[in-house]
Amino acid sequence: MRINGIARLTDDSKLRAQFERKNILPATVIVIKIAEIYSQCGRAFMRAGTWSRDDAEGLPTVGEILAEMTDGEVGGLAYDAEWGGRAAKTMW
């Protein structure tokens, strides 16, 4: 994922609480006001194991990311549902 925008660090307790893992809070959180976003292909996310990590709960799917980036023109539930078949044919 490549993001262009303006970033700032904050120690806001409410934001930090959203990223608590195993009763540990981060000291700071990076907040990004996004101007542009460019996604890697879905295969890169899959190879990285993005959705198979212990802390992956609540992450958007590739279809959800694409739908958000394209105002619903690409991606969504249908994209996610069809992903397994497409990946099996073209993943490696």
N, CA, C and O atoms as CSV, one atom per row, in Angstrom:
chain,resi,resn,atom,element,x,y,z
A,1,MET,N,N,0.853,-1.160,0.000
A,1,MET,CA,C,0.000,0.000,0.000
A,1,MET,C,C,0.902,1.226,0.000
A,1,MET,O,O,1.792,1.348,0.841
A,2,ARG,N,N,0.675,2.121,-0.929
A,2,ARG,CA,C,1.396,3.393,-0.931
A,2,ARG,C,C,0.377,4.488,-0.692
A,2,ARG,O,O,-0.649,4.560,-1.368
A,3,ILE,N,N,0.668,5.329,0.267
A,3,ILE,CA,C,-0.254,6.403,0.639
A,3,ILE,C,C,0.473,7.728,0.562
A,3,ILE,O,O,1.575,7.871,1.091
A,4,ASN,N,N,-0.139,8.694,-0.096
A,4,ASN,CA,C,0.368,10.065,-0.119
A,4,ASN,C,C,-0.589,10.906,0.697
A,4,ASN,O,O,-1.806,10.800,0.546
A,5,GLY,N,N,-0.042,11.735,1.555
A,5,GLY,CA,C,-0.883,12.591,2.376
A,5,GLY,C,C,-0.060,13.291,3.433
A,5,GLY,O,O,1.158,13.420,3.312
A,6,ILE,N,N,-0.741,13.739,4.467
A,6,ILE,CA,C,-0.098,14.435,5.571
A,6,ILE,C,C,-0.254,13.576,6.819
A,6,ILE,O,O,-1.355,13.133,7.148
A,7,ALA,N,N,0.860,13.348,7.510
A,7,ALA,CA,C,0.831,12.508,8.707
A,7,ALA,C,C,1.200,13.329,9.935
A,7,ALA,O,O,1.929,14.318,9.859
A,8,ARG,N,N,0.666,12.878,11.075
A,8,ARG,CA,C,1.042,13.492,12.347
A,8,ARG,C,C,1.059,12.403,13.416
A,8,ARG,O,O,0.319,11.423,13.327
A,9,LEU,N,N,1.890,12.577,14.406
A,9,LEU,CA,C,1.937,11.687,15.553
A,9,LEU,C,C,1.055,12.252,16.654
A,9,LEU,O,O,0.985,13.466,16.847
A,10,THR,N,N,0.385,11.367,17.370
A,10,THR,CA,C,-0.417,11.801,18.498
A,10,THR,C,C,-0.309,10.788,19.624
A,10,THR,O,O,-0.099,9.596,19.396
A,11,ASP,N,N,-0.455,11.288,20.843
A,11,ASP,CA,C,-0.508,10.396,21.996
A,11,ASP,C,C,-1.917,10.390,22.600
A,11,ASP,O,O,-2.096,10.086,23.779
A,12,ASP,N,N,-2.910,10.729,21.776
A,12,ASP,CA,C,-4.306,10.752,22.197
A,12,ASP,C,C,-4.703,9.390,22.772
A,12,ASP,O,O,-4.563,8.363,22.107
A,13,SER,N,N,-5.194,9.392,24.005
A,13,SER,CA,C,-5.483,8.130,24.693
A,13,SER,C,C,-6.593,7.323,24.022
A,13,SER,O,O,-6.534,6.093,24.021
A,14,LYS,N,N,-7.600,7.981,23.454
A,14,LYS,CA,C,-8.685,7.250,22.784
A,14,LYS,C,C,-8.175,6.555,21.517
A,14,LYS,O,O,-8.541,5.411,21.248
A,15,LEU,N,N,-7.348,7.230,20.755
A,15,LEU,CA,C,-6.781,6.610,19.552
A,15,LEU,C,C,-5.834,5.474,19.921
A,15,LEU,O,O,-5.879,4.402,19.317
A,16,ARG,N,N,-4.982,5.705,20.907
A,16,ARG,CA,C,-4.053,4.665,21.335
A,16,ARG,C,C,-4.795,3.425,21.803
A,16,ARG,O,O,-4.335,2.308,21.567
A,17,ALA,N,N,-5.933,3.599,22.463
A,17,ALA,CA,C,-6.719,2.467,22.976
A,17,ALA,C,C,-7.216,1.561,21.852
A,17,ALA,O,O,-7.406,0.363,22.063
A,18,GLN,N,N,-7.426,2.115,20.670
A,18,GLN,CA,C,-7.888,1.314,19.529
A,18,GLN,C,C,-6.824,0.324,19.042
A,18,GLN,O,O,-7.142,-0.626,18.328
A,19,PHE,N,N,-5.579,0.544,19.423
A,19,PHE,CA,C,-4.477,-0.295,18.953
A,19,PHE,C,C,-3.858,-1.127,20.075
A,19,PHE,O,O,-2.737,-1.620,19.948
A,20,GLU,N,N,-4.589,-1.276,21.160
A,20,GLU,CA,C,-4.113,-2.094,22.277
A,20,GLU,C,C,-4.012,-3.554,21.843
A,20,GLU,O,O,-4.936,-4.099,21.239
A,21,ARG,N,N,-2.896,-4.170,22.154
A,21,ARG,CA,C,-2.684,-5.585,21.870
A,21,ARG,C,C,-2.061,-6.210,23.107
A,21,ARG,O,O,-1.036,-5.736,23.597
A,22,LYS,N,N,-2.671,-7.267,23.611
A,22,LYS,CA,C,-2.148,-7.998,24.777
A,22,LYS,C,C,-1.912,-7.055,25.951
A,22,LYS,O,O,-0.888,-7.129,26.630
A,23,ASN,N,N,-2.889,-6.158,26.179
A,23,ASN,CA,C,-2.841,-5.183,27.276
A,23,ASN,C,C,-1.684,-4.188,27.167
A,23,ASN,O,O,-1.268,-3.610,28.171
A,24,ILE,N,N,-1.167,-3.986,25.967
A,24,ILE,CA,C,-0.085,-3.022,25.752
A,24,ILE,C,C,-0.586,-1.948,24.789
A,24,ILE,O,O,-1.099,-2.251,23.712
A,25,LEU,N,N,-0.430,-0.701,25.194
A,25,LEU,CA,C,-0.805,0.434,24.344
A,25,LEU,C,C,0.430,0.995,23.661
A,25,LEU,O,O,1.506,1.035,24.257
A,26,PRO,N,N,0.282,1.432,22.413
A,26,PRO,CA,C,1.417,2.120,21.783
A,26,PRO,C,C,1.627,3.476,22.453
A,26,PRO,O,O,0.683,4.067,22.977
A,27,ALA,N,N,2.845,3.957,22.436
A,27,ALA,CA,C,3.139,5.267,23.015
A,27,ALA,C,C,2.519,6.378,22.185
A,27,ALA,O,O,2.059,7.384,22.725
A,28,THR,N,N,2.509,6.193,20.863
A,28,THR,CA,C,1.921,7.167,19.946
A,28,THR,C,C,1.247,6.425,18.799
A,28,THR,O,O,1.456,5.228,18.603
A,29,VAL,N,N,0.441,7.155,18.053
A,29,VAL,CA,C,-0.258,6.627,16.881
A,29,VAL,C,C,-0.019,7.602,15.730
A,29,VAL,O,O,-0.012,8.817,15.928
A,30,ILE,N,N,0.175,7.063,14.536
A,30,ILE,CA,C,0.313,7.908,13.350
A,30,ILE,C,C,-1.072,8.092,12.739
A,30,ILE,O,O,-1.751,7.111,12.435
A,31,VAL,N,N,-1.489,9.324,12.560
A,31,VAL,CA,C,-2.757,9.661,11.920
A,31,VAL,C,C,-2.422,10.246,10.547
A,31,VAL,O,O,-1.636,11.187,10.434
A,32,ILE,N,N,-3.032,9.672,9.507
A,32,ILE,CA,C,-2.722,10.104,8.146
A,32,ILE,C,C,-3.970,10.667,7.480
A,32,ILE,O,O,-5.002,9.999,7.425
A,33,LYS,N,N,-3.880,11.889,6.976
A,33,LYS,CA,C,-4.931,12.457,6.142
A,33,LYS,C,C,-4.559,12.087,4.712
A,33,LYS,O,O,-3.619,12.640,4.140
A,34,ILE,N,N,-5.310,11.144,4.140
A,34,ILE,CA,C,-4.955,10.560,2.854
A,34,ILE,C,C,-5.368,11.465,1.696
A,34,ILE,O,O,-6.512,11.913,1.616
A,35,ALA,N,N,-4.413,11.724,0.800
A,35,ALA,CA,C,-4.698,12.454,-0.432
A,35,ALA,C,C,-4.837,11.471,-1.592
A,35,ALA,O,O,-5.722,11.611,-2.436
A,36,GLU,N,N,-3.948,10.472,-1.622
A,36,GLU,CA,C,-3.972,9.447,-2.670
A,36,GLU,C,C,-3.579,8.124,-2.042
A,36,GLU,O,O,-2.809,8.082,-1.082
A,37,ILE,N,N,-4.118,7.041,-2.595
A,37,ILE,CA,C,-3.766,5.719,-2.106
A,37,ILE,C,C,-3.625,4.778,-3.297
A,37,ILE,O,O,-4.458,4.769,-4.203
A,38,TYR,N,N,-2.572,4.002,-3.275
A,38,TYR,CA,C,-2.293,3.046,-4.337
A,38,TYR,C,C,-2.124,1.677,-3.694
A,38,TYR,O,O,-1.312,1.510,-2.784
A,39,SER,N,N,-2.875,0.716,-4.156
A,39,SER,CA,C,-2.846,-0.622,-3.584
A,39,SER,C,C,-1.893,-1.518,-4.354
A,39,SER,O,O,-1.767,-1.410,-5.574
A,40,GLN,N,N,-1.225,-2.402,-3.628
A,40,GLN,CA,C,-0.513,-3.486,-4.269
A,40,GLN,C,C,-1.582,-4.422,-4.808
A,40,GLN,O,O,-2.760,-4.278,-4.481
A,41,CYS,N,N,-1.182,-5.362,-5.617
A,41,CYS,CA,C,-2.154,-6.347,-6.073
A,41,CYS,C,C,-2.562,-7.221,-4.889
A,41,CYS,O,O,-1.826,-7.328,-3.908
A,42,GLY,N,N,-3.714,-7.833,-4.981
A,42,GLY,CA,C,-4.213,-8.690,-3.922
A,42,GLY,C,C,-3.266,-9.822,-3.589
A,42,GLY,O,O,-3.209,-10.282,-2.448
A,43,ARG,N,N,-2.521,-10.269,-4.587
A,43,ARG,CA,C,-1.578,-11.370,-4.367
A,43,ARG,C,C,-0.494,-10.975,-3.361
A,43,ARG,O,O,-0.091,-11.791,-2.532
A,44,ALA,N,N,-0.027,-9.739,-3.432
A,44,ALA,CA,C,1.010,-9.291,-2.502
A,44,ALA,C,C,0.490,-9.341,-1.067
A,44,ALA,O,O,1.209,-9.751,-0.155
A,45,PHE,N,N,-0.754,-8.925,-0.871
A,45,PHE,CA,C,-1.349,-8.988,0.472
A,45,PHE,C,C,-1.497,-10.435,0.928
A,45,PHE,O,O,-1.230,-10.753,2.087
A,46,MET,N,N,-1.919,-11.308,0.025
A,46,MET,CA,C,-2.112,-12.710,0.376
A,46,MET,C,C,-0.762,-13.369,0.712
A,46,MET,O,O,-0.656,-14.094,1.702
A,47,ARG,N,N,0.244,-13.123,-0.094
A,47,ARG,CA,C,1.570,-13.707,0.158
A,47,ARG,C,C,2.138,-13.231,1.489
A,47,ARG,O,O,2.848,-13.975,2.165
A,48,ALA,N,N,1.831,-12.007,1.861
A,48,ALA,CA,C,2.324,-11.449,3.121
A,48,ALA,C,C,1.587,-12.021,4.330
A,48,ALA,O,O,2.010,-11.804,5.466
A,49,GLY,N,N,0.488,-12.750,4.103
A,49,GLY,CA,C,-0.269,-13.329,5.208
A,49,GLY,C,C,-1.058,-12.286,5.997
A,49,GLY,O,O,-1.319,-12.462,7.188
A,50,THR,N,N,-1.431,-11.209,5.329
A,50,THR,CA,C,-2.102,-10.086,5.994
A,50,THR,C,C,-3.313,-10.515,6.809
A,50,THR,O,O,-3.500,-10.023,7.921
A,51,TRP,N,N,-4.143,-11.417,6.289
A,51,TRP,CA,C,-5.376,-11.789,6.975
A,51,TRP,C,C,-5.242,-13.053,7.822
A,51,TRP,O,O,-6.228,-13.501,8.409
A,52,SER,N,N,-4.063,-13.627,7.897
A,52,SER,CA,C,-3.903,-14.845,8.695
A,52,SER,C,C,-3.152,-14.590,9.996
A,52,SER,O,O,-2.851,-15.535,10.726
A,53,ARG,N,N,-2.848,-13.346,10.297
A,53,ARG,CA,C,-2.154,-13.008,11.543
A,53,ARG,C,C,-3.126,-13.019,12.714
A,53,ARG,O,O,-4.338,-12.905,12.528
A,54,ASP,N,N,-2.587,-13.156,13.915
A,54,ASP,CA,C,-3.415,-13.163,15.126
A,54,ASP,C,C,-4.156,-11.849,15.329
A,54,ASP,O,O,-5.237,-11.845,15.918
A,55,ASP,N,N,-3.606,-10.739,14.859
A,55,ASP,CA,C,-4.222,-9.432,15.074
A,55,ASP,C,C,-4.951,-8.913,13.832
A,55,ASP,O,O,-5.136,-7.706,13.676
A,56,ALA,N,N,-5.364,-9.832,12.945
A,56,ALA,CA,C,-6.000,-9.429,11.686
A,56,ALA,C,C,-7.492,-9.127,11.821
A,56,ALA,O,O,-8.098,-8.616,10.879
A,57,GLU,N,N,-8.091,-9.426,12.958
A,57,GLU,CA,C,-9.532,-9.209,13.121
A,57,GLU,C,C,-9.881,-7.746,12.869
A,57,GLU,O,O,-9.251,-6.843,13.420
A,58,GLY,N,N,-10.882,-7.527,12.039
A,58,GLY,CA,C,-11.336,-6.175,11.749
A,58,GLY,C,C,-10.669,-5.524,10.545
A,58,GLY,O,O,-11.063,-4.430,10.139
A,59,LEU,N,N,-9.651,-6.189,9.960
A,59,LEU,CA,C,-9.030,-5.619,8.759
A,59,LEU,C,C,-9.993,-5.714,7.585
A,59,LEU,O,O,-10.709,-6.707,7.451
A,60,PRO,N,N,-10.021,-4.692,6.731
A,60,PRO,CA,C,-10.866,-4.789,5.534
A,60,PRO,C,C,-10.295,-5.807,4.563
A,60,PRO,O,O,-9.084,-6.027,4.523
A,61,THR,N,N,-11.157,-6.420,3.790
A,61,THR,CA,C,-10.718,-7.374,2.769
A,61,THR,C,C,-10.209,-6.611,1.548
A,61,THR,O,O,-10.394,-5.398,1.450
A,62,VAL,N,N,-9.572,-7.318,0.622
A,62,VAL,CA,C,-9.113,-6.687,-0.614
A,62,VAL,C,C,-10.309,-6.095,-1.365
A,62,VAL,O,O,-10.226,-4.987,-1.895
A,63,GLY,N,N,-11.416,-6.835,-1.408
A,63,GLY,CA,C,-12.617,-6.333,-2.073
A,63,GLY,C,C,-13.137,-5.055,-1.445
A,63,GLY,O,O,-13.559,-4.138,-2.150
A,64,GLU,N,N,-13.110,-4.988,-0.116
A,64,GLU,CA,C,-13.566,-3.781,0.582
A,64,GLU,C,C,-12.631,-2.607,0.309
A,64,GLU,O,O,-13.081,-1.476,0.122
A,65,ILE,N,N,-11.335,-2.879,0.286
A,65,ILE,CA,C,-10.368,-1.817,-0.010
A,65,ILE,C,C,-10.583,-1.274,-1.422
A,65,ILE,O,O,-10.631,-0.062,-1.632
A,66,LEU,N,N,-10.712,-2.193,-2.391
A,66,LEU,CA,C,-10.944,-1.756,-3.777
A,66,LEU,C,C,-12.248,-0.992,-3.926
A,66,LEU,O,O,-12.301,0.012,-4.637
A,67,ALA,N,N,-13.295,-1.452,-3.267
A,67,ALA,CA,C,-14.588,-0.761,-3.343
A,67,ALA,C,C,-14.486,0.650,-2.777
A,67,ALA,O,O,-15.056,1.588,-3.335
A,68,GLU,N,N,-13.770,0.803,-1.681
A,68,GLU,CA,C,-13.594,2.132,-1.078
A,68,GLU,C,C,-12.780,3.037,-1.999
A,68,GLU,O,O,-13.092,4.218,-2.153
A,69,MET,N,N,-11.737,2.477,-2.609
A,69,MET,CA,C,-10.869,3.269,-3.481
A,69,MET,C,C,-11.569,3.711,-4.760
A,69,MET,O,O,-11.234,4.752,-5.324
A,70,THR,N,N,-12.550,2.916,-5.223
A,70,THR,CA,C,-13.175,3.187,-6.521
A,70,THR,C,C,-14.640,3.604,-6.403
A,70,THR,O,O,-15.376,3.565,-7.389
A,71,ASP,N,N,-15.062,4.001,-5.212
A,71,ASP,CA,C,-16.467,4.366,-4.977
A,71,ASP,C,C,-17.414,3.260,-5.412
A,71,ASP,O,O,-18.480,3.533,-5.963
A,72,GLY,N,N,-17.029,2.008,-5.165
A,72,GLY,CA,C,-17.891,0.865,-5.427
A,72,GLY,C,C,-17.865,0.330,-6.852
A,72,GLY,O,O,-18.585,-0.619,-7.163
A,73,GLU,N,N,-17.054,0.915,-7.719
A,73,GLU,CA,C,-17.013,0.452,-9.115
A,73,GLU,C,C,-16.260,-0.871,-9.267
A,73,GLU,O,O,-16.566,-1.655,-10.165
A,74,VAL,N,N,-15.287,-1.121,-8.407
A,74,VAL,CA,C,-14.489,-2.356,-8.449
A,74,VAL,C,C,-14.449,-2.913,-7.037
A,74,VAL,O,O,-14.458,-2.161,-6.063
A,75,GLY,N,N,-14.404,-4.233,-6.933
A,75,GLY,CA,C,-14.244,-4.839,-5.614
A,75,GLY,C,C,-15.562,-5.216,-4.972
A,75,GLY,O,O,-16.541,-5.511,-5.658
A,76,GLY,N,N,-15.577,-5.204,-3.659
A,76,GLY,CA,C,-16.772,-5.535,-2.902
A,76,GLY,C,C,-16.896,-7.022,-2.630
A,76,GLY,O,O,-15.947,-7.787,-2.807
A,77,LEU,N,N,-18.088,-7.415,-2.196
A,77,LEU,CA,C,-18.347,-8.802,-1.804
A,77,LEU,C,C,-18.136,-9.780,-2.949
A,77,LEU,O,O,-17.593,-10.865,-2.740
A,78,ALA,N,N,-18.556,-9.414,-4.158
A,78,ALA,CA,C,-18.395,-10.308,-5.304
A,78,ALA,C,C,-16.914,-10.558,-5.580
A,78,ALA,O,O,-16.522,-11.687,-5.875
A,79,TYR,N,N,-16.107,-9.537,-5.489
A,79,TYR,CA,C,-14.662,-9.670,-5.709
A,79,TYR,C,C,-14.078,-10.656,-4.706
A,79,TYR,O,O,-13.325,-11.558,-5.076
A,80,ASP,N,N,-14.433,-10.478,-3.420
A,80,ASP,CA,C,-13.927,-11.369,-2.373
A,80,ASP,C,C,-14.410,-12.799,-2.575
A,80,ASP,O,O,-13.641,-13.742,-2.386
A,81,ALA,N,N,-15.664,-12.973,-2.954
A,81,ALA,CA,C,-16.235,-14.312,-3.133
A,81,ALA,C,C,-15.564,-15.056,-4.289
A,81,ALA,O,O,-15.412,-16.276,-4.236
A,82,GLU,N,N,-15.166,-14.331,-5.321
A,82,GLU,CA,C,-14.558,-14.947,-6.495
A,82,GLU,C,C,-13.041,-15.075,-6.376
A,82,GLU,O,O,-12.401,-15.701,-7.221
A,83,TRP,N,N,-12.468,-14.485,-5.333
A,83,TRP,CA,C,-11.020,-14.432,-5.202
A,83,TRP,C,C,-10.369,-15.818,-5.175
A,83,TRP,O,O,-9.364,-16.035,-5.852
A,84,GLY,N,N,-10.915,-16.741,-4.416
A,84,GLY,CA,C,-10.311,-18.065,-4.290
A,84,GLY,C,C,-10.091,-18.750,-5.633
A,84,GLY,O,O,-9.022,-19.308,-5.878
A,85,GLY,N,N,-11.097,-18.708,-6.502
A,85,GLY,CA,C,-10.975,-19.313,-7.819
A,85,GLY,C,C,-9.944,-18.625,-8.684
A,85,GLY,O,O,-9.175,-19.287,-9.381
A,86,ARG,N,N,-9.920,-17.300,-8.647
A,86,ARG,CA,C,-8.945,-16.550,-9.434
A,86,ARG,C,C,-7.533,-16.824,-8.914
A,86,ARG,O,O,-6.610,-17.036,-9.700
A,87,ALA,N,N,-7.370,-16.819,-7.613
A,87,ALA,CA,C,-6.050,-17.007,-7.020
A,87,ALA,C,C,-5.500,-18.397,-7.293
A,87,ALA,O,O,-4.305,-18.554,-7.544
A,88,ALA,N,N,-6.355,-19.398,-7.248
A,88,ALA,CA,C,-5.911,-20.766,-7.479
A,88,ALA,C,C,-5.310,-20.918,-8.872
A,88,ALA,O,O,-4.393,-21.714,-9.072
A,89,LYS,N,N,-5.822,-20.162,-9.825
A,89,LYS,CA,C,-5.344,-20.255,-11.212
A,89,LYS,C,C,-4.109,-19.386,-11.470
A,89,LYS,O,O,-3.320,-19.676,-12.370
A,90,THR,N,N,-3.946,-18.322,-10.682
A,90,THR,CA,C,-2.921,-17.351,-11.041
A,90,THR,C,C,-1.979,-16.952,-9.887
A,90,THR,O,O,-1.089,-16.128,-10.095
A,91,MET,N,N,-2.150,-17.508,-8.698
A,91,MET,CA,C,-1.411,-17.035,-7.534
A,91,MET,C,C,0.099,-17.138,-7.725
A,91,MET,O,O,0.795,-16.147,-7.502
A,92,TRP,N,N,0.621,-18.250,-8.113
A,92,TRP,CA,C,2.077,-18.413,-8.238
A,92,TRP,C,C,2.399,-18.662,-9.656
A,92,TRP,O,O,3.568,-18.831,-10.003
